[in-house]
Amino acid sequence: RFVFARQHHHLCPALSGRFLLPPVGEQLLVAMACFEDAVNWLIMLISLAESLFTTYYFDEDKFGVITIALIFCFEPIADSCVKQLMNCTECDWDNFVYDLLSEGFQCFLYVHFCDYTELSKLALPLMMAGQVFLMIVIKMKEKLCDDAEGKSDEQKDAECGVNIWCWIHSNCQTLCTSLIPLIYLAYQEESPYRQKAFEMVLAGYYWTADVAMQYNMDAMKEGVAGNAKK
């Protein structure tokens, strides 16, 4: 109805303004949700740029390509394990602090794998700073604009159970789909699967698996929460 009113408000302005258009508060909530989604996607795209940059300038002679592949494969799973443990606490700032610290450690690790070249020492910290800034923006939006919802003990226990189930399902799915591409890295160096182009594609694949894992967890949580409300 909202889209129809936007397209046809010139036919009857009074009717569209009074009955069809949503209230200002609802429009503001939709706008803030779209803003948060856009910022989250921007953070993920910067993360993709970090992975592709590190893969391209990675010092294979010193570290071996299997090293960076294993990090891309298991880092998202290890990250979700730590965050799942942090969900047991009442405070929500520990997750935020952990995200900031993990970004700094990841930046240092990627610069190390690029053998501390001048370009890596410039580009990777800039991408890290951009992600940290956007995380702070989201946290400020959450504290200033989102309404705090009081939850009973039963709701908290139910939510904890849902989080654990979604975490196990998503991580098992991600692990199964991420281990198979590692087989190609066992080929000889002259193989097409050991060329830089394939390594770049593999880095993008692992980024996609990470994004899919996050969205699968969110979708399952929203689905279970919606069924519980009904």
N, C-alpha and C positions, 0 to 999 in steps of 0.2 A: 504493500500500500504506500509505503514511503517513496519508493521509486516512481510509482504511478503519479503520486501527487507532485513530485519534482518535475515530471514531464508535462503535467497538465494543469499546473496551478494558475496559468493565465486564463483558463476557461471560467473559473469561479474562485477568485482570490479569497473571498470570505470563507467559503466552504473548505478550501484546502488549508487555510491557516487555522481554522477552528477545529476541524474534525480529523483531517488526514495527517497533517504533519505532527511528528512526535514532539513532546515538550522539550524545552531547552536543556533541561537536566539530562534527559536521555540522549540527546544529540551530543552533549559534552562527554558522556560516558563512552559513546561510540568513537568519538574523535580521540579520546585518550587511549582507548584500546588499540585503535589503528596506529597511533603514535608509538605505543610500546612495541607493537608487532614490527613496525618499520625499524625501530632502533635495534631490536633483537636480530632482525635479518641483516642489518648493517654490521653488527658485531660478528655474526657468523661469516659474512662475506670477507671481512678483514681476517678472520681466522683461516679462511680458505687461501687468501693471499699469502699469509704467513707459511702455510704448508707448502704451497707451490714454490715460493721463493726459496725456502730451505731445501726442498728437493732439487731445485735447479742448481743451486750453488753448494750443494752438499759435497764434502770432501770424501769421495768414495775410496780413494787410496788409503786414507788414514783410518776411517771408521768402518767401511763396508756398508753396502746398501741395505743389507738385511737389518742393520741396527735401526735406521730411521723407519723402516717398514714396521718393525715390531713396536716402536714407540707410537706410530700412527694407529696401529691396530689395538694396542692394549691401553693406551693413555685414556681414551674416553671411558672405558670400562672401569679402570682404577679411579677415575675422577667421580664416576657415579657411585662407586662403593663408599668413598669418603663422604660424599654428600648425603648418602642414605644414612650413614651413622650420625651425621649432624642433624638429621631430621628428628632424632630422638630427644633433642634439647628444646626447651621452650623459647630460647633466644633465636632470633632470625639474623642477627648480625654476624654470627660465626660463619654462615654460608657466604656472606658478602666479603668478609675479610679473607676467607679461604680463596675465593675467586680472584681477588686482587693479588694475593701472594702466588697463586698458581700461574697467573699471567706473567709475573716477574720471573719466576723460575723457568717457565717455558721459553721466555725470550732469551734468557741466559743460555739455556740448553741449545736452542736453535743457532745462536751466534757461535757457540762452541763447535757445533757440527759443521758450520760454515768456515771453521778455522780462523775466526776472528778477522775476516777481511774487512776492509774499510767500508764497503757497501753494506755488508751485513750489520756492522756496528751502527750504521745510520738508519737503514730501512726498518730492521726488526724492532728496535726500541720505539720508532715512530708509530709503527702499527700497534705495538703494545700500549703505548700512551693513548692512542685513539680508542682502543677497546676499554681501557680503564676509565676514560672520560665518559664513554657511553654507559658503562655499568653504573657510574656515579649518577648519571642523569636518570636512569631507570629507578635507582634506589631513592632518589629525591622525589620522583614522581609517585612512587609507592607510598612514601611517608607523608607527602603533602596532599595528595589527591585521592588515594584509595581509602575507603572506609574500613576500619578494623572490625572484623567479625568475631563476636564472642562465641566460643564453641564449648559444648559440654564435654564431660569426660568420655561419655559414650561416643560422641562424634569424633573426638580425638583418637580413641582406640580404633574405631572403624577406619578412619583416614590412614592411620599407621599401617593397618593390615592391607589396605588397598595399595599403599606406597610400596610395601614389601613385595606383594604379588606382581605389581607392574614392573618393579625393578628386576626381579628374577626373570620374568618373561622377556623383557626388552634386552637384557644383557645376554641371555642365552641365544636369542635370535641374532644379535649383533656379533657375538663370538663365532657362531657357525658360519655366517656370511663373510667374516673378515679373515678367517684362517685360510680359506681356499686360495685366494690370490697369492698368498705367500709361497705356494708351490712353484709358481712361475719364476721366482727369484733364485731357485736352485739350478736353473739352466746355465749353460756355459756363457761366458761373457760375450761371445759372438752372437748369441741368440737375440732375436728381436725383443724378447721379453726383458733383456738386460740393458736396453737402450734408454736414454734419457726421456724420450717421448712416452714410453710405457710407464716409467717411474712417475712422471707427472700425472698421467691418467690414474695410476694407482693411488697417488696422494689425493686426487679429487674423489676417487671412489671411497676412500676411508673417511673423508670429510662428509660425503653424502650419507654413509652409514651412521656417523655420529649424529647428524641432523635428524635422520630417520628414527634413531633410537630415542632422542629427546621428544620428538613429536608423537611417537607411539606411546610413550609413557604419559604424556599430557592428555592424549586422546582417550586412553584407557581410564585415567583418573576422572576425566570429565564424564565419560560414559557411565562409570560406576556411581559417581556422585549424582548424576541425573536420574538414574534408576532408584537410588536411595530416596531422593526427594519425592518421586512418584509413590 
